[in-house]
């Protein structure tokens, strides 16, 4: 429960798309080991971040009984804080092991990226000045689950960067960021009372819903620009077939305020990112 599996598409999608972009360029997958290490590392950074968030929010009193989201294991007493922290560092240790392998394969740049990613995950709601409490959570997700993860997955294959993965990272980053926007809209009232000034708290519910729609639309609109800039085949445009999946969650987010409905929007947005990334990945691989 604390690992929050519904958020894992945000960790898997960028690795698939970044690796597929490398295959598009090279005509084959240069490094299978690097792909697997990047995938496992990304997943465990996400899990470690979720666990750290569970622990830190409980410690700061942000997870109260009237919270609309799923039960948090630390705040509810289901798991002791000490065990959650142990699980957090085990998850990050797995990510570090993957990072060490990737550093041996692709150089020190990957080590620096890994250290920054883990630090950002811990400091999201932990530390003396958690930036998630200051409205910068969406920036973190866009940077690390969009720009860093897609371009990093491309880099460990070819040890260079290109316009194609850069454009695709913006597209994936927008959709991944939409997930945290939903999370913060759902928890807006309880976060406000707890002094957790997320972006949704700062700009208000209506503006946050508009931001969600803008991010989802932007994820699809950037795709053709990325393919054009990267001189890639148009076949990955099949990612647009996922667009109808965005209609119901966007409407529900605008109209509903109850926990079950908004939790459904969170799951649907994760599924949207997953389907979009799988279709784009398939298009890149088939046209390679």
Secondary structure, DSSP 8 states (H G I E B T S, - for coil): -TT-GGGTHHHHHHHHHHHHHHHHHHSS-S-HHHHHHHHHHHHHHHHHHHHHHHHHHHHHT-S-TT--SS--HHHHTSS-HHHHHHHHHHHHHHHHHHHHHHHHHH-HHHHHHHHHHHHHHHHTT-STT-GGGGT-HHHHHHIIIIIIHHHHHHHHHHSS--HHHHHHHHHHHHHHHHHHHHHHHHTHHHHHHHT---HHHHH-HHHHHHHHHHHHHHHHHHHHHHHHHTT--GGGGGGGGGTTHHHHHHHHHHH--SHHHHHHHHHHHHHHHHHHHHHHHHHHHHT-
